[in-house]
Amino acid sequence: MIRVDGREWGTPEQLAARLGPDVTPGMVRRWRDRKGLTTVAGHSPLDEAAAIELATRTSTRGRPRRLDLAAA
């Protein structure tokens, strides 16, 4: 992970590791294509990825995923 202007940026692998055990690098890459996750030189901001993951996790569509804020 790198920090630029107060934001943490990482590769899909690094972001997946930070966002939880059920988040894969492939999911992070799909967010770039489907959700508009900013990507510069192969790195994306953690705050954007976290917001997308929260929206996905709390959505009623698709595969249900557990929201466990205590584990964070």
N, C-alpha and C positions, 0 to 999 in steps of 0.2 A: 504494500500500500504506500502511496505517496500523498503528501499534503500540498495542495496548491490553493492559495488565497483562503485558507481556513476550511477547505473541503478535502475529504479523503477520496482518493481515486484508486481503483484497482482493476486487475484483470478479472475476467469472469470467474476464474478459479478462486481468486482472493475474495471477491465479493460473496461467492457462494459459501465459503468457509466462515465468513463473518455473519451471514444472515441465518445460518442454522443448518442442522444436519439433514433436513429434508429439501434443501435448496441445492440444485445442481448447477454446474457451469453452463450446461445446455439451456437451462431455464433462463439464466441471466442473458445468454446470447439471444434467445427468443424475445425477451423483453426489448432488446435493441430493435428488432425487426417489427414486432407487433405493438409495442407500447411506446416507442419513441425514446428509449433510454439513450441519453447522450453518450457517444463514444468518440474519444479522441486518441489516436495512436494506440488503439487496443485497450484503453483504460476507460472506465465509466465511474461516475461519482456514487459513493456509497449512499448518500442521502436520497438521491433519486431512486436507486435500486431498492432501498428500504421502503420508500413510499409505495412503489409498485408492488413489492412483496406484501405489505400490509393490506393494500386494496385487494390483492389476489386472495390472501388468506381469509379475509373477512367477507368476501363475496359469497353469494348464495349460488352462483353458477359453477359448473365444473365439479371436479373431484373435491370433496370436503377435506380441509386441512385444519389441523388443530392450532388454535391461538393460545399460546402459553406465555404470557408476559412475565411470569415469575421466573422462567428459565433464562430470560434475557439478561 
